């Protein structure tokens, strides 16, 4: 079987960041390999900081870069606390109702509005 060329997508700052990006990419059907999270028992204090590389197949590089860019971009409009059509109050920043799974609509009633369900 012919080997597929690999490409270094990025260097993550922390293991948590690397795991986050890996999960997002794999959720989009992209195979991801992470290198540098193997560290020794002495950690960065003695070994120096390791680079945590996120590696993908070359054929997936462009799509991977687009996904990472989307994850890293600042949200243009923060989602305020809102009242879902089912009547549940949804906390600020959440775009999906915890109760019914309904999605935020910019026209949704803001929390505290006079016509919110009581």
Kinemage of the C-alpha trace (Angstrom):
@kinemage 1
@onewidth
@group {chain A} dominant
@subgroup {mainchain}
@vectorlist {calphas} color= white
{ca unk a 1} P 0.000 0.000 0.000
{ca unk a 2} L 1.343 3.415 -0.934
{ca unk a 3} L 2.074 5.810 1.948
{ca unk a 4} L 0.138 9.049 1.918
{ca unk a 5} L 2.175 12.221 2.515
{ca unk a 6} L 1.692 13.940 5.864
{ca unk a 7} L 1.736 17.658 6.696
{ca unk a 8} L 2.277 19.568 9.931
{ca unk a 9} L -0.899 21.537 10.492
{ca unk a 10} L 0.142 23.461 13.571
{ca unk a 11} L 1.884 23.481 16.932
{ca unk a 12} L -0.512 23.549 19.887
{ca unk a 13} L 0.381 25.481 23.017
{ca unk a 14} L -0.938 22.898 25.489
{ca unk a 15} L -2.068 19.285 25.581
{ca unk a 16} L -5.614 20.519 26.217
{ca unk a 17} L -5.500 22.663 23.059
{ca unk a 18} L -4.097 19.741 21.069
{ca unk a 19} L -6.869 17.442 22.306
{ca unk a 20} L -9.518 20.061 21.472
{ca unk a 21} L -8.269 20.550 17.916
{ca unk a 22} L -7.837 16.800 17.411
{ca unk a 23} L -11.419 16.115 18.492
{ca unk a 24} L -12.793 18.881 16.246
{ca unk a 25} L -10.875 17.650 13.210
{ca unk a 26} L -11.764 14.003 13.793
{ca unk a 27} L -15.405 15.065 14.212
{ca unk a 28} L -15.154 16.395 10.661
{ca unk a 29} L -13.804 13.077 9.385
{ca unk a 30} L -10.134 14.081 9.246
{ca unk a 31} L -7.480 11.669 10.520
{ca unk a 32} L -5.229 13.450 13.028
{ca unk a 33} L -1.922 12.512 14.576
{ca unk a 34} L -0.481 14.333 17.596
{ca unk a 35} L 3.208 14.267 18.378
{ca unk a 36} L 4.907 15.627 21.483
{ca unk a 37} L 2.447 14.758 24.228
{ca unk a 38} L 4.533 11.805 25.330
{ca unk a 39} L 6.739 13.900 27.727
{ca unk a 40} L 8.934 12.339 30.378
{ca unk a 41} L 8.158 11.986 34.065
{ca unk a 42} L 10.362 15.028 34.718
{ca unk a 43} L 8.247 17.282 32.526
{ca unk a 44} L 9.221 20.523 30.851
{ca unk a 45} L 11.228 21.719 33.875
{ca unk a 46} L 14.113 19.367 33.059
{ca unk a 47} L 13.451 18.377 29.468
{ca unk a 48} L 12.566 21.802 28.122
{ca unk a 49} L 9.255 22.511 26.447
{ca unk a 50} L 8.124 19.988 23.877
{ca unk a 51} L 6.400 21.045 20.707
{ca unk a 52} L 2.990 19.482 20.437
{ca unk a 53} L 2.501 19.014 16.712
{ca unk a 54} L -0.816 18.322 15.050
{ca unk a 55} L -0.270 16.389 11.851
{ca unk a 56} L -2.754 15.515 9.110
{ca unk a 57} L -2.604 13.903 5.703
{ca unk a 58} L -1.515 16.357 3.012
{ca unk a 59} L -4.819 15.850 1.185
{ca unk a 60} L -6.678 17.121 4.298
{ca unk a 61} L -4.419 20.097 5.019
{ca unk a 62} L -6.553 22.811 3.400
{ca unk a 63} L -9.785 21.612 5.010
{ca unk a 64} L -8.003 21.275 8.355
{ca unk a 65} L -6.678 24.833 8.152
{ca unk a 66} L -10.200 26.119 7.467
{ca unk a 67} L -11.595 24.241 10.483
{ca unk a 68} L -8.836 25.539 12.775
{ca unk a 69} L -9.352 29.103 11.506
{ca unk a 70} L -13.062 28.855 12.226
{ca unk a 71} L -12.409 27.523 15.737
{ca unk a 72} L -9.915 30.279 16.476
{ca unk a 73} L -11.924 33.226 15.176
{ca unk a 74} L -13.551 35.462 17.733
{ca unk a 75} L -17.321 35.310 17.740
{ca unk a 76} L -18.766 38.422 16.116
{ca unk a 77} L -21.822 38.563 18.311
{ca unk a 78} L -21.933 37.067 21.750
{ca unk a 79} L -25.113 35.169 22.446
{ca unk a 80} L -26.948 36.780 25.378
{ca unk a 81} L -28.981 34.910 27.957
{ca unk a 82} L -32.163 34.043 26.057
{ca unk a 83} L -35.540 32.381 26.448
{ca unk a 84} L -36.090 29.368 24.186
{ca unk a 85} L -39.440 28.786 22.478
{ca unk a 86} L -39.940 25.905 24.948
{ca unk a 87} L -39.768 28.448 27.798
{ca unk a 88} L -36.376 27.426 29.184
{ca unk a 89} L -33.827 30.086 30.110
{ca unk a 90} L -30.523 29.480 28.310
{ca unk a 91} L -27.324 30.975 29.749
{ca unk a 92} L -25.201 33.515 27.924
{ca unk a 93} L -22.895 32.088 25.274
{ca unk a 94} L -24.924 28.951 24.607
{ca unk a 95} L -26.480 28.589 21.166
{ca unk a 96} L -28.467 25.437 21.922
{ca unk a 97} L -31.219 25.016 24.504
{ca unk a 98} L -30.299 22.655 27.315
{ca unk a 99} L -33.920 21.534 27.658
{ca unk a 100} L -35.186 20.833 24.139
{ca unk a 101} L -32.115 21.178 21.907
{ca unk a 102} L -33.592 24.171 20.065
{ca unk a 103} L -31.111 26.545 18.457
{ca unk a 104} L -30.635 30.216 19.282
{ca unk a 105} L -32.400 32.655 16.989
{ca unk a 106} L -31.260 36.273 16.944
{ca unk a 107} L -34.938 37.141 17.302
{ca unk a 108} L -35.267 35.101 20.502
{ca unk a 109} L -36.568 36.874 23.562
{ca unk a 110} L -33.724 38.181 25.676
{ca unk a 111} L -33.773 37.158 29.319
{ca unk a 112} L -35.752 39.635 31.392
{ca unk a 113} L -37.989 40.848 28.559
{ca unk a 114} L -41.536 41.782 29.534
{ca unk a 115} L -43.126 39.042 27.414
{ca unk a 116} L -40.922 36.191 28.657
{ca unk a 117} L -42.811 33.153 30.014
{ca unk a 118} L -43.363 33.479 33.728
